[in-house]
Amino acid sequence: MTAPAPDPPMTLVVVIPTYNERENIDQQVCEVLALDPPPQVLIVDDASPDGTGDVADRLAADHPGRVHVLHRAGKEGLGRAYVDGFRRALELGTTHIAQMDADLSHSAADLQKMIDVARNTRAELVLGSRYIPGGKTVGWPWPRKLISRLGGAYAGFVVGVPVRDFTGGFKLWRRETLEDIEVETVRADGYGFQIETTYRALQLGKTWRQVPITFHDRVAGASKLSRSVVFEAAVMVWQLRIRNILGKRW
């Protein structure tokens, strides 16, 4: 029998959505650029009024071919920012695409661990998790930690999958996985977007791994979380459950 063709060398585009992250984006991008393999970074800015887009353009000028900027017309939500960013990243021809926050809550050191797992195990989706052994959250009061942990457990219970940090947004995708889940058809935002994209990958039987991460509360800037985003996610998991019972793909 003919042996399967080896995978092409791993290449990576890191998609970082931004809205009013002027104080954080420079440090985040520079730390990511030091990873192995040398990644490209795609900043997706929603016309931040604080000038984040200008900082992004300067970074692109300082790192030609390695930092790209996608300027959107206005604030349209995290989910749509990721969809647009993933589309552009796929056009760049990369083998893998990572997603992470711009506010330094996700570290480049943890992303390196996720890259190593993807490279060594050929996992099609790697999830950064605060809630497996070795993972933790720094800077949150205990009520917020409890709500976050219970929210992830609630989502996993409703849809019936053993993901420990279902609402987390720190992920590393194989390009074929993003293509197969038809990410452009996902309409949810915020937590809902994170839940639905991971759920779709698991429903398709994609191989996945969880990697412990340390999540740091933001130092500068303001959180973008709203009650409507939380409510949307709480309702959406039941919609996913019902679709599955009815045998609908999504």
Secondary structure, 3 states (H helix, E strand, C coil): CCCCCCCCCCCEEEEEEECCCCCCHHHHHHHHCCCCCCCEEEEEECCCCCCHHHHHHHHHHHCCCCEEEEECCCCCCHHHHHHHHHHHHHHCCCCEEEECCCCCCCCHHHHHHHHHHHHHHCCCEEEEECCCCCCEEECCCHHHHHHHHHHHHHHHHHHCCCCCCCCCCCEEEEHHHHHHCCHHHCCCCHHHHHHHHHHHHHHCCCCEEEEECEEECCCCCCCCCCHHHHHHHHHHHHHHHHHHHCCCCC
